Amino acid sequence: MNEFDVIIALCMGLGLAAASGFRVFLPPFLLSIAVRADAVDVNLMDTPFEYFDSDVAVILLGVATVAEFAAYYVPWVDNLLDTIASPAAIIAGAGMTAIVLEGTDPVIQWSLAIIAGGGVTAAVQGATVITRGVSTVVTAGIGNPVVSTGENIASLILSILAIVLAPLAAVLVVILLAMIVKRLANKAK
C-alpha cells in the first residue's frame, strides 16, 4: 500500500469507526457487502479477517443489524443495549479500521486501528449513551425512538460515505468530534 492508499484507507476506517459509535452492526455489515462486491479493495486471504466477506458473515451481520435497529426502538431496552454496545462498538470500530488498513505494516495497521479507530468509536458511542440517558430522564423514554432514528440515519450515511467518499467521511468525523468536544467543554464550565 502506498501512502495515498493508506490515507484513504484510514479515512474509510475512521468513517466506519464513527458510524459504529451510532450502531455496532450496520457499518461492518455494509463493509462486508462492499468487500464481497469488490467495491473495497482489501486482500483478506490468509489474514484473521478472511471470513469477513463470506456468505455466513454477511447473513449474520445482516440479521444482527436488523435486530439491533429494532431493539433500539424499545424504551429501556435501548439503555440496556448501550452497556453491551459500548465495548462491542469499540471492537467493531478498531476491527474495521484494521480491515481496511490490511496490507500495511502491522504496527501501523494496529496502532491506527486501536488508537484512531477505537478512539473515534469510543467518543461517538459515549456521546450517544449520554444523549440517550438524557432523553430517558427528560422524556421517560418516550423520546428515545427519535434519538434512535437519528442514530440509525447517522450510521447509515457515515457508513456509505466512508465506503464511497472516504475523505468526506473523515471530514464529517472531524466535525462530529469537534462538536462532541465543544459540548463536553461547555458542560464542564
Helices and strands as residue ranges (DSSP letters): H 3-22, H 26-36, H 55-71, H 77-100, H 106-111, I 112-117, H 118-139, H 144-164, H 166-188
